[in-house]
């Protein structure tokens, strides 16, 4: 949301809760859900990472506990645009300010104060207005660069993401996709 909060919707689109602490205006950025069903979102103009544990089971209408949220800064967050979660729950962020940041699943900054890949006189940044980020099954971090229409791959920096087992239905019978 534009006030630095995150809204949780049910499967019908009804707002169940608005979590986080409203603050200065903040442009909403990307959001990712970790293996514990918690949300991690970035706010672009506030240069922050918002963690939301909604306390709601993914099953419709089942309350699993109290809501909680936290906001994190640092780690080189500069105009964050997108977020991804690796296989250990580490949070990776593409920064529109031409860097990548990472945070542990407890919210501690893992990246330096300038982020990874920040420009120096000796080494220009490999990023050009990053707008998307993803982690693959080999642990590589993929960043899309909207400023240069390119993709940057950081080999093996993240924990591999395990692909979920896909379940399919045929003739009203549940099965497993090969």
DOMITOR-349091 format. One record per residue: residue number from 0; residue in one letter; x, y, z of N, C-alpha, C in turn. Coordinates in nm, 3 decimals, m for minus. Example, Ala and Ser with C-alpha at 12.3 -4.5 7.8 and 13.67 -1.06 7.14 Angstrom:
2
+-----+----+---------+---------+---------+---------+---------+---------+---------+---------+---------+
|   i | aa |     n.X |     n.Y |     n.Z |    ca.X |    ca.Y |    ca.Z |     c.X |     c.Y |     c.Z |
+-----+----+---------+---------+---------+---------+---------+---------+---------+---------+---------+
|   0 |  a |   1.319 |  m0.569 |   0.780 |   1.230 |  m0.450 |   0.780 |   1.320 |  m0.330 |   0.780 |
|   1 |  s |   1.285 |  m0.225 |   0.708 |   1.367 |  m0.106 |   0.714 |   1.290 |   0.003 |   0.787 |
+-----+----+---------+---------+---------+---------+---------+---------+---------+---------+---------+
end
This chain:
178
+-----+----+---------+---------+---------+---------+---------+---------+---------+---------+---------+
|   i | aa |     n.X |     n.Y |     n.Z |    ca.X |    ca.Y |    ca.Z |     c.X |     c.Y |     c.Z |
+-----+----+---------+---------+---------+---------+---------+---------+---------+---------+---------+
|   0 |  x |   0.083 |  m0.118 |   0.000 |   0.000 |   0.000 |   0.000 |   0.088 |   0.125 |   0.000 |
|   1 |  x |   0.032 |   0.236 |  m0.038 |   0.110 |   0.359 |  m0.049 |   0.151 |   0.418 |   0.086 |
|   2 |  x |   0.105 |   0.359 |   0.197 |   0.145 |   0.410 |   0.329 |   0.245 |   0.318 |   0.400 |
|   3 |  x |   0.302 |   0.221 |   0.328 |   0.401 |   0.132 |   0.387 |   0.342 |   0.009 |   0.453 |
|   4 |  x |   0.213 |  m0.016 |   0.437 |   0.150 |  m0.134 |   0.494 |   0.127 |  m0.239 |   0.386 |
|   5 |  x |   0.089 |  m0.359 |   0.428 |   0.058 |  m0.468 |   0.336 |  m0.082 |  m0.518 |   0.369 |
|   6 |  x |  m0.166 |  m0.533 |   0.269 |  m0.301 |  m0.585 |   0.290 |  m0.305 |  m0.732 |   0.258 |
|   7 |  x |  m0.374 |  m0.808 |   0.342 |  m0.393 |  m0.950 |   0.320 |  m0.535 |  m0.972 |   0.270 |
|   8 |  x |  m0.547 |  m1.047 |   0.161 |  m0.677 |  m1.074 |   0.102 |  m0.710 |  m1.222 |   0.116 |
|   9 |  x |  m0.838 |  m1.255 |   0.124 |  m0.874 |  m1.396 |   0.121 |  m0.890 |  m1.440 |  m0.024 |
|  10 |  x |  m0.928 |  m1.562 |  m0.044 |  m0.937 |  m1.618 |  m0.178 |  m1.044 |  m1.551 |  m0.264 |
|  11 |  x |  m1.134 |  m1.472 |  m0.204 |  m1.235 |  m1.401 |  m0.282 |  m1.194 |  m1.258 |  m0.313 |
|  12 |  x |  m1.084 |  m1.211 |  m0.253 |  m1.039 |  m1.075 |  m0.273 |  m1.079 |  m0.981 |  m0.160 |
|  13 |  x |  m1.148 |  m1.033 |  m0.061 |  m1.188 |  m0.952 |   0.055 |  m1.065 |  m0.924 |   0.141 |
|  14 |  x |  m1.048 |  m0.798 |   0.186 |  m0.936 |  m0.761 |   0.272 |  m0.960 |  m0.819 |   0.411 |
|  15 |  x |  m0.868 |  m0.907 |   0.455 |  m0.877 |  m0.967 |   0.588 |  m0.810 |  m0.879 |   0.693 |
|  16 |  x |  m0.696 |  m0.820 |   0.654 |  m0.620 |  m0.738 |   0.748 |  m0.527 |  m0.647 |   0.671 |
|  17 |  x |  m0.497 |  m0.533 |   0.730 |  m0.394 |  m0.445 |   0.679 |  m0.288 |  m0.440 |   0.787 |
|  18 |  x |  m0.169 |  m0.489 |   0.754 |  m0.063 |  m0.507 |   0.852 |   0.054 |  m0.415 |   0.826 |
|  19 |  x |   0.132 |  m0.391 |   0.927 |   0.246 |  m0.302 |   0.917 |   0.212 |  m0.171 |   0.987 |
|  20 |  x |   0.311 |  m0.088 |   0.997 |   0.293 |   0.041 |   1.063 |   0.286 |   0.150 |   0.958 |
|  21 |  x |   0.170 |   0.215 |   0.945 |   0.161 |   0.322 |   0.846 |   0.264 |   0.430 |   0.875 |
|  22 |  x |   0.328 |   0.478 |   0.771 |   0.429 |   0.581 |   0.788 |   0.425 |   0.680 |   0.674 |
|  23 |  x |   0.542 |   0.732 |   0.642 |   0.552 |   0.826 |   0.530 |   0.509 |   0.755 |   0.402 |
|  24 |  x |   0.470 |   0.833 |   0.304 |   0.425 |   0.770 |   0.180 |   0.535 |   0.683 |   0.123 |
|  25 |  x |   0.495 |   0.570 |   0.071 |   0.589 |   0.473 |   0.017 |   0.527 |   0.406 |  m0.103 |
|  26 |  x |   0.600 |   0.400 |  m0.212 |   0.551 |   0.330 |  m0.329 |   0.565 |   0.181 |  m0.308 |
|  27 |  x |   0.457 |   0.109 |  m0.325 |   0.461 |  m0.036 |  m0.308 |   0.550 |  m0.098 |  m0.414 |
|  28 |  x |   0.622 |  m0.199 |  m0.375 |   0.708 |  m0.272 |  m0.469 |   0.666 |  m0.417 |  m0.473 |
|  29 |  x |   0.764 |  m0.505 |  m0.494 |   0.736 |  m0.647 |  m0.505 |   0.705 |  m0.711 |  m0.371 |
|  30 |  x |   0.649 |  m0.832 |  m0.379 |   0.617 |  m0.911 |  m0.260 |   0.646 |  m1.057 |  m0.289 |
|  31 |  x |   0.693 |  m1.130 |  m0.186 |   0.718 |  m1.273 |  m0.199 |   0.671 |  m1.341 |  m0.071 |
|  32 |  x |   0.630 |  m1.465 |  m0.084 |   0.583 |  m1.544 |   0.029 |   0.685 |  m1.654 |   0.057 |
|  33 |  x |   0.727 |  m1.666 |   0.184 |   0.826 |  m1.767 |   0.218 |   0.759 |  m1.901 |   0.253 |
|  34 |  x |   0.839 |  m2.001 |   0.286 |   0.786 |  m2.135 |   0.312 |   0.701 |  m2.142 |   0.439 |
|  35 |  x |   0.707 |  m2.040 |   0.524 |   0.624 |  m2.034 |   0.645 |   0.495 |  m1.956 |   0.621 |
|  36 |  x |   0.469 |  m1.919 |   0.496 |   0.351 |  m1.843 |   0.454 |   0.354 |  m1.699 |   0.503 |
|  37 |  x |   0.473 |  m1.649 |   0.536 |   0.490 |  m1.509 |   0.573 |   0.523 |  m1.429 |   0.448 |
|  38 |  x |   0.490 |  m1.301 |   0.448 |   0.513 |  m1.215 |   0.333 |   0.631 |  m1.121 |   0.357 |
|  39 |  x |   0.707 |  m1.098 |   0.252 |   0.817 |  m1.001 |   0.252 |   0.788 |  m0.907 |   0.136 |
|  40 |  x |   0.778 |  m0.778 |   0.164 |   0.747 |  m0.679 |   0.061 |   0.847 |  m0.565 |   0.069 |
|  41 |  x |   0.867 |  m0.497 |  m0.042 |   0.956 |  m0.381 |  m0.044 |   0.874 |  m0.255 |  m0.072 |
|  42 |  x |   0.918 |  m0.145 |  m0.012 |   0.858 |  m0.015 |  m0.037 |   0.965 |   0.073 |  m0.100 |
|  43 |  x |   0.938 |   0.114 |  m0.221 |   1.038 |   0.180 |  m0.304 |   1.087 |   0.312 |  m0.248 |
|  44 |  x |   0.998 |   0.406 |  m0.222 |   1.044 |   0.538 |  m0.179 |   1.087 |   0.541 |  m0.033 |
|  45 |  x |   1.044 |   0.444 |   0.048 |   1.085 |   0.439 |   0.188 |   1.213 |   0.356 |   0.206 |
|  46 |  x |   1.263 |   0.294 |   0.097 |   1.385 |   0.213 |   0.102 |   1.380 |   0.113 |   0.218 |
|  47 |  x |   1.273 |   0.036 |   0.222 |   1.258 |  m0.058 |   0.333 |   1.205 |  m0.194 |   0.287 |
|  48 |  x |   1.226 |  m0.291 |   0.374 |   1.177 |  m0.427 |   0.357 |   1.076 |  m0.450 |   0.469 |
|  49 |  x |   0.956 |  m0.493 |   0.433 |   0.850 |  m0.513 |   0.532 |   0.823 |  m0.663 |   0.543 |
|  50 |  x |   0.827 |  m0.715 |   0.667 |   0.796 |  m0.854 |   0.696 |   0.659 |  m0.859 |   0.759 |
|  51 |  x |   0.572 |  m0.946 |   0.709 |   0.437 |  m0.959 |   0.764 |   0.408 |  m1.106 |   0.787 |
|  52 |  x |   0.378 |  m1.139 |   0.911 |   0.333 |  m1.272 |   0.947 |   0.186 |  m1.259 |   0.982 |
|  53 |  x |   0.099 |  m1.293 |   0.888 |  m0.042 |  m1.263 |   0.907 |  m0.113 |  m1.347 |   1.011 |
|  54 |  x |  m0.057 |  m1.460 |   1.052 |  m0.125 |  m1.541 |   1.150 |  m0.250 |  m1.607 |   1.095 |
|  55 |  x |  m0.261 |  m1.613 |   0.965 |  m0.378 |  m1.677 |   0.903 |  m0.330 |  m1.795 |   0.822 |
|  56 |  x |  m0.387 |  m1.909 |   0.846 |  m0.356 |  m2.030 |   0.772 |  m0.395 |  m2.008 |   0.625 |
|  57 |  x |  m0.318 |  m2.065 |   0.529 |  m0.356 |  m2.046 |   0.390 |  m0.493 |  m2.103 |   0.355 |
|  58 |  x |  m0.548 |  m2.191 |   0.439 |  m0.683 |  m2.242 |   0.414 |  m0.783 |  m2.131 |   0.442 |
|  59 |  x |  m0.883 |  m2.112 |   0.358 |  m0.976 |  m2.001 |   0.374 |  m1.042 |  m1.998 |   0.512 |
|  60 |  x |  m1.032 |  m1.880 |   0.578 |  m1.104 |  m1.857 |   0.701 |  m1.048 |  m1.920 |   0.827 |
|  61 |  x |  m0.933 |  m1.986 |   0.822 |  m0.878 |  m2.050 |   0.941 |  m0.774 |  m1.957 |   1.002 |
|  62 |  x |  m0.798 |  m1.908 |   1.122 |  m0.705 |  m1.818 |   1.190 |  m0.600 |  m1.901 |   1.263 |
|  63 |  x |  m0.472 |  m1.877 |   1.232 |  m0.364 |  m1.957 |   1.290 |  m0.291 |  m1.885 |   1.402 |
|  64 |  x |  m0.329 |  m1.764 |   1.437 |  m0.259 |  m1.694 |   1.544 |  m0.256 |  m1.545 |   1.523 |
|  65 |  x |  m0.181 |  m1.474 |   1.608 |  m0.179 |  m1.328 |   1.600 |  m0.099 |  m1.276 |   1.480 |
|  66 |  x |  m0.136 |  m1.158 |   1.436 |  m0.065 |  m1.092 |   1.327 |   0.061 |  m1.026 |   1.382 |
|  67 |  x |   0.166 |  m1.016 |   1.299 |   0.284 |  m0.940 |   1.339 |   0.351 |  m0.885 |   1.214 |
|  68 |  x |   0.425 |  m0.778 |   1.231 |   0.498 |  m0.720 |   1.119 |   0.619 |  m0.646 |   1.171 |
|  69 |  x |   0.718 |  m0.632 |   1.084 |   0.841 |  m0.560 |   1.114 |   0.887 |  m0.491 |   0.988 |
|  70 |  x |   0.960 |  m0.381 |   1.004 |   1.018 |  m0.311 |   0.891 |   1.168 |  m0.305 |   0.910 |
|  71 |  x |   1.243 |  m0.336 |   0.802 |   1.388 |  m0.339 |   0.807 |   1.445 |  m0.240 |   0.705 |
|  72 |  x |   1.558 |  m0.180 |   0.740 |   1.628 |  m0.090 |   0.649 |   1.776 |  m0.129 |   0.649 |
|  73 |  x |   1.855 |  m0.065 |   0.565 |   1.998 |  m0.094 |   0.558 |   2.028 |  m0.194 |   0.449 |
|  74 |  x |   2.146 |  m0.254 |   0.456 |   2.185 |  m0.356 |   0.359 |   2.190 |  m0.309 |   0.215 |
|  75 |  x |   2.196 |  m0.178 |   0.196 |   2.203 |  m0.125 |   0.060 |   2.069 |  m0.104 |  m0.006 |
|  76 |  x |   1.959 |  m0.112 |   0.069 |   1.827 |  m0.090 |   0.008 |   1.822 |   0.051 |  m0.050 |
|  77 |  x |   1.802 |   0.060 |  m0.179 |   1.793 |   0.188 |  m0.248 |   1.695 |   0.173 |  m0.363 |
|  78 |  x |   1.575 |   0.225 |  m0.344 |   1.467 |   0.213 |  m0.442 |   1.438 |   0.067 |  m0.474 |
|  79 |  x |   1.413 |  m0.017 |  m0.371 |   1.387 |  m0.159 |  m0.397 |   1.262 |  m0.178 |  m0.482 |
|  80 |  x |   1.270 |  m0.271 |  m0.576 |   1.161 |  m0.292 |  m0.670 |   1.102 |  m0.432 |  m0.666 |
|  81 |  x |   1.183 |  m0.531 |  m0.632 |   1.137 |  m0.670 |  m0.639 |   1.205 |  m0.752 |  m0.530 |
|  82 |  x |   1.140 |  m0.862 |  m0.492 |   1.192 |  m0.946 |  m0.384 |   1.172 |  m1.093 |  m0.420 |
|  83 |  x |   1.267 |  m1.178 |  m0.378 |   1.259 |  m1.323 |  m0.397 |   1.314 |  m1.391 |  m0.273 |
|  84 |  x |   1.269 |  m1.513 |  m0.247 |   1.312 |  m1.590 |  m0.131 |   1.386 |  m1.714 |  m0.180 |
|  85 |  x |   1.508 |  m1.740 |  m0.123 |   1.581 |  m1.859 |  m0.165 |   1.541 |  m1.981 |  m0.081 |
|  86 |  x |   1.609 |  m2.093 |  m0.103 |   1.573 |  m2.219 |  m0.039 |   1.590 |  m2.224 |   0.112 |
|  87 |  x |   1.667 |  m2.133 |   0.171 |   1.682 |  m2.128 |   0.317 |   1.601 |  m2.016 |   0.380 |
|  88 |  x |   1.526 |  m1.943 |   0.298 |   1.446 |  m1.833 |   0.348 |   1.516 |  m1.699 |   0.343 |
|  89 |  x |   1.638 |  m1.696 |   0.286 |   1.707 |  m1.567 |   0.272 |   1.631 |  m1.483 |   0.170 |
|  90 |  x |   1.621 |  m1.353 |   0.199 |   1.544 |  m1.260 |   0.116 |   1.641 |  m1.185 |   0.025 |
|  91 |  x |   1.614 |  m1.184 |  m0.104 |   1.696 |  m1.115 |  m0.204 |   1.613 |  m1.004 |  m0.267 |
|  92 |  x |   1.673 |  m0.886 |  m0.281 |   1.602 |  m0.769 |  m0.330 |   1.676 |  m0.705 |  m0.447 |
|  93 |  x |   1.603 |  m0.676 |  m0.554 |   1.656 |  m0.598 |  m0.666 |   1.629 |  m0.452 |  m0.634 |
|  94 |  x |   1.732 |  m0.371 |  m0.637 |   1.721 |  m0.228 |  m0.608 |   1.728 |  m0.146 |  m0.736 |
|  95 |  x |   1.628 |  m0.062 |  m0.757 |   1.629 |   0.027 |  m0.873 |   1.749 |   0.120 |  m0.872 |
|  96 |  x |   1.815 |   0.134 |  m0.756 |   1.935 |   0.215 |  m0.743 |   2.060 |   0.140 |  m0.787 |
|  97 |  x |   2.044 |   0.036 |  m0.868 |   2.154 |  m0.038 |  m0.932 |   2.237 |  m0.124 |  m0.838 |
|  98 |  x |   2.169 |  m0.198 |  m0.751 |   2.237 |  m0.295 |  m0.665 |   2.139 |  m0.405 |  m0.627 |
|  99 |  x |   2.192 |  m0.506 |  m0.555 |   2.111 |  m0.615 |  m0.501 |   2.138 |  m0.621 |  m0.352 |
| 100 |  x |   2.035 |  m0.641 |  m0.271 |   2.048 |  m0.655 |  m0.127 |   2.002 |  m0.793 |  m0.085 |
| 101 |  x |   2.051 |  m0.838 |   0.031 |   2.001 |  m0.964 |   0.087 |   1.988 |  m0.950 |   0.238 |
| 102 |  x |   1.887 |  m1.018 |   0.290 |   1.857 |  m1.019 |   0.433 |   1.832 |  m1.162 |   0.476 |
| 103 |  x |   1.870 |  m1.194 |   0.600 |   1.841 |  m1.328 |   0.654 |   1.691 |  m1.339 |   0.678 |
| 104 |  x |   1.646 |  m1.462 |   0.705 |   1.503 |  m1.480 |   0.731 |   1.460 |  m1.421 |   0.865 |
| 105 |  x |   1.555 |  m1.366 |   0.942 |   1.519 |  m1.295 |   1.065 |   1.523 |  m1.143 |   1.044 |
| 106 |  x |   1.557 |  m1.099 |   0.922 |   1.557 |  m0.957 |   0.890 |   1.691 |  m0.888 |   0.903 |
| 107 |  x |   1.798 |  m0.962 |   0.935 |   1.931 |  m0.902 |   0.946 |   1.991 |  m0.883 |   0.807 |
| 108 |  x |   2.043 |  m0.764 |   0.782 |   2.107 |  m0.736 |   0.652 |   2.229 |  m0.826 |   0.633 |
| 109 |  x |   2.238 |  m0.892 |   0.519 |   2.352 |  m0.976 |   0.483 |   2.443 |  m0.905 |   0.384 |
| 110 |  x |   2.388 |  m0.811 |   0.309 |   2.464 |  m0.738 |   0.209 |   2.530 |  m0.617 |   0.274 |
| 111 |  x |   2.636 |  m0.564 |   0.210 |   2.703 |  m0.445 |   0.264 |   2.612 |  m0.322 |   0.259 |
| 112 |  x |   2.654 |  m0.215 |   0.323 |   2.575 |  m0.092 |   0.331 |   2.542 |  m0.034 |   0.194 |
| 113 |  x |   2.621 |  m0.067 |   0.093 |   2.594 |  m0.018 |  m0.043 |   2.525 |  m0.123 |  m0.129 |
| 114 |  x |   2.497 |  m0.241 |  m0.073 |   2.438 |  m0.349 |  m0.151 |   2.545 |  m0.418 |  m0.234 |
| 115 |  x |   2.507 |  m0.525 |  m0.298 |   2.599 |  m0.596 |  m0.388 |   2.595 |  m0.531 |  m0.526 |
| 116 |  x |   2.712 |  m0.510 |  m0.583 |   2.720 |  m0.459 |  m0.719 |   2.711 |  m0.309 |  m0.731 |
| 117 |  x |   2.725 |  m0.238 |  m0.621 |   2.720 |  m0.092 |  m0.629 |   2.839 |  m0.040 |  m0.710 |
| 118 |  x |   2.820 |   0.069 |  m0.777 |   2.923 |   0.126 |  m0.863 |   3.039 |   0.183 |  m0.782 |
| 119 |  x |   3.159 |   0.150 |  m0.825 |   3.280 |   0.214 |  m0.771 |   3.361 |   0.262 |  m0.890 |
| 120 |  x |   3.463 |   0.342 |  m0.864 |   3.546 |   0.390 |  m0.974 |   3.616 |   0.274 |  m1.044 |
| 121 |  x |   3.651 |   0.170 |  m0.967 |   3.724 |   0.057 |  m1.024 |   3.633 |  m0.044 |  m1.092 |
| 122 |  x |   3.509 |  m0.054 |  m1.047 |   3.418 |  m0.155 |  m1.102 |   3.278 |  m0.097 |  m1.121 |
| 123 |  x |   3.238 |  m0.073 |  m1.246 |   3.102 |  m0.023 |  m1.269 |   3.000 |  m0.133 |  m1.235 |
| 124 |  x |   2.881 |  m0.091 |  m1.199 |   2.776 |  m0.185 |  m1.162 |   2.732 |  m0.271 |  m1.281 |
| 125 |  x |   2.700 |  m0.399 |  m1.255 |   2.647 |  m0.484 |  m1.362 |   2.497 |  m0.463 |  m1.382 |
| 126 |  x |   2.437 |  m0.376 |  m1.301 |   2.292 |  m0.357 |  m1.306 |   2.256 |  m0.223 |  m1.368 |
| 127 |  x |   2.137 |  m0.219 |  m1.429 |   2.088 |  m0.096 |  m1.489 |   1.938 |  m0.089 |  m1.463 |
| 128 |  x |   1.901 |  m0.025 |  m1.353 |   1.761 |  m0.012 |  m1.310 |   1.695 |  m0.149 |  m1.294 |
| 129 |  x |   1.746 |  m0.234 |  m1.201 |   1.685 |  m0.364 |  m1.179 |   1.537 |  m0.354 |  m1.146 |
| 130 |  x |   1.458 |  m0.443 |  m1.205 |   1.314 |  m0.438 |  m1.182 |   1.255 |  m0.572 |  m1.142 |
| 131 |  x |   1.330 |  m0.679 |  m1.152 |   1.280 |  m0.811 |  m1.115 |   1.392 |  m0.898 |  m1.064 |
| 132 |  x |   1.358 |  m1.000 |  m0.984 |   1.458 |  m1.089 |  m0.929 |   1.395 |  m1.226 |  m0.907 |
| 133 |  x |   1.474 |  m1.332 |  m0.929 |   1.426 |  m1.469 |  m0.907 |   1.545 |  m1.557 |  m0.871 |
| 134 |  x |   1.517 |  m1.667 |  m0.800 |   1.619 |  m1.765 |  m0.762 |   1.583 |  m1.895 |  m0.831 |
| 135 |  x |   1.682 |  m1.964 |  m0.890 |   1.653 |  m2.089 |  m0.958 |   1.693 |  m2.211 |  m0.874 |
| 136 |  x |   1.672 |  m2.331 |  m0.929 |   1.699 |  m2.455 |  m0.857 |   1.847 |  m2.482 |  m0.839 |
| 137 |  x |   1.934 |  m2.406 |  m0.904 |   2.079 |  m2.420 |  m0.887 |   2.134 |  m2.317 |  m0.788 |
| 138 |  x |   2.049 |  m2.228 |  m0.739 |   2.093 |  m2.125 |  m0.646 |   2.145 |  m1.999 |  m0.714 |
| 139 |  x |   2.122 |  m1.987 |  m0.842 |   2.161 |  m1.864 |  m0.912 |   2.054 |  m1.757 |  m0.892 |
| 140 |  x |   2.098 |  m1.633 |  m0.880 |   2.008 |  m1.519 |  m0.867 |   1.999 |  m1.453 |  m1.005 |
| 141 |  x |   1.878 |  m1.433 |  m1.053 |   1.854 |  m1.371 |  m1.183 |   1.793 |  m1.233 |  m1.160 |
| 142 |  x |   1.849 |  m1.131 |  m1.225 |   1.800 |  m0.995 |  m1.211 |   1.768 |  m0.939 |  m1.349 |
| 143 |  x |   1.647 |  m0.885 |  m1.366 |   1.613 |  m0.817 |  m1.491 |   1.650 |  m0.670 |  m1.476 |
| 144 |  x |   1.707 |  m0.614 |  m1.581 |   1.751 |  m0.474 |  m1.582 |   1.666 |  m0.395 |  m1.681 |
| 145 |  x |   1.567 |  m0.323 |  m1.630 |   1.478 |  m0.251 |  m1.720 |   1.548 |  m0.135 |  m1.789 |
| 146 |  x |   1.654 |  m0.083 |  m1.730 |   1.725 |   0.028 |  m1.791 |   1.809 |  m0.011 |  m1.911 |
| 147 |  x |   1.847 |  m0.136 |  m1.920 |   1.931 |  m0.180 |  m2.032 |   1.873 |  m0.296 |  m2.110 |
| 148 |  x |   1.750 |  m0.336 |  m2.074 |   1.686 |  m0.451 |  m2.140 |   1.777 |  m0.573 |  m2.139 |
| 149 |  x |   1.836 |  m0.601 |  m2.023 |   1.926 |  m0.715 |  m2.008 |   1.886 |  m0.797 |  m1.885 |
| 150 |  x |   1.947 |  m0.913 |  m1.873 |   1.931 |  m0.999 |  m1.756 |   2.070 |  m1.030 |  m1.702 |
| 151 |  x |   2.087 |  m1.017 |  m1.570 |   2.213 |  m1.049 |  m1.505 |   2.193 |  m1.175 |  m1.424 |
| 152 |  x |   2.288 |  m1.268 |  m1.432 |   2.282 |  m1.392 |  m1.354 |   2.402 |  m1.395 |  m1.260 |
| 153 |  x |   2.373 |  m1.416 |  m1.131 |   2.478 |  m1.432 |  m1.031 |   2.481 |  m1.581 |  m0.998 |
| 154 |  x |   2.584 |  m1.650 |  m1.042 |   2.592 |  m1.795 |  m1.028 |   2.607 |  m1.839 |  m0.883 |
| 155 |  x |   2.518 |  m1.927 |  m0.837 |   2.530 |  m1.996 |  m0.710 |   2.540 |  m1.912 |  m0.585 |
| 156 |  x |   2.486 |  m1.792 |  m0.584 |   2.495 |  m1.706 |  m0.466 |   2.390 |  m1.737 |  m0.360 |
| 157 |  x |   2.280 |  m1.794 |  m0.400 |   2.169 |  m1.820 |  m0.310 |   2.156 |  m1.969 |  m0.285 |
| 158 |  x |   2.075 |  m2.003 |  m0.186 |   2.044 |  m2.144 |  m0.162 |   1.944 |  m2.188 |  m0.269 |
| 159 |  x |   1.964 |  m2.305 |  m0.327 |   1.873 |  m2.351 |  m0.431 |   1.727 |  m2.354 |  m0.383 |
| 160 |  x |   1.638 |  m2.324 |  m0.475 |   1.496 |  m2.329 |  m0.447 |   1.446 |  m2.466 |  m0.491 |
| 161 |  x |   1.375 |  m2.533 |  m0.404 |   1.321 |  m2.665 |  m0.436 |   1.187 |  m2.646 |  m0.504 |
| 162 |  x |   1.174 |  m2.705 |  m0.621 |   1.049 |  m2.695 |  m0.695 |   0.943 |  m2.780 |  m0.625 |
| 163 |  x |   0.823 |  m2.727 |  m0.607 |   0.719 |  m2.806 |  m0.542 |   0.670 |  m2.918 |  m0.633 |
| 164 |  x |   0.621 |  m3.022 |  m0.570 |   0.560 |  m3.130 |  m0.645 |   0.428 |  m3.079 |  m0.698 |
| 165 |  x |   0.407 |  m3.092 |  m0.825 |   0.286 |  m3.040 |  m0.886 |   0.180 |  m3.148 |  m0.886 |
| 166 |  x |   0.062 |  m3.110 |  m0.842 |  m0.050 |  m3.203 |  m0.841 |  m0.148 |  m3.161 |  m0.948 |
| 167 |  x |  m0.198 |  m3.256 |  m1.020 |  m0.294 |  m3.227 |  m1.125 |  m0.421 |  m3.306 |  m1.105 |
| 168 |  x |  m0.524 |  m3.267 |  m1.175 |  m0.652 |  m3.336 |  m1.168 |  m0.693 |  m3.373 |  m1.310 |
| 169 |  x |  m0.728 |  m3.498 |  m1.329 |  m0.780 |  m3.544 |  m1.457 |  m0.906 |  m3.625 |  m1.430 |
| 170 |  x |  m1.013 |  m3.590 |  m1.495 |  m1.140 |  m3.660 |  m1.477 |  m1.180 |  m3.668 |  m1.330 |
| 171 |  x |  m1.161 |  m3.556 |  m1.260 |  m1.193 |  m3.542 |  m1.119 |  m1.114 |  m3.633 |  m1.027 |
| 172 |  x |  m0.997 |  m3.683 |  m1.073 |  m0.910 |  m3.766 |  m0.994 |  m0.777 |  m3.693 |  m0.976 |
| 173 |  x |  m0.734 |  m3.678 |  m0.849 |  m0.608 |  m3.610 |  m0.820 |  m0.492 |  m3.702 |  m0.850 |
| 174 |  x |  m0.392 |  m3.649 |  m0.916 |  m0.273 |  m3.726 |  m0.949 |  m0.151 |  m3.638 |  m0.940 |
| 175 |  x |  m0.034 |  m3.695 |  m0.967 |   0.092 |  m3.623 |  m0.963 |   0.144 |  m3.606 |  m1.104 |
| 176 |  x |   0.187 |  m3.485 |  m1.137 |   0.243 |  m3.460 |  m1.268 |   0.377 |  m3.528 |  m1.278 |
| 177 |  x |   0.406 |  m3.593 |  m1.390 |   0.536 |  m3.661 |  m1.404 |   0.652 |  m3.564 |  m1.407 |
+-----+----+---------+---------+---------+---------+---------+---------+---------+---------+---------+
end
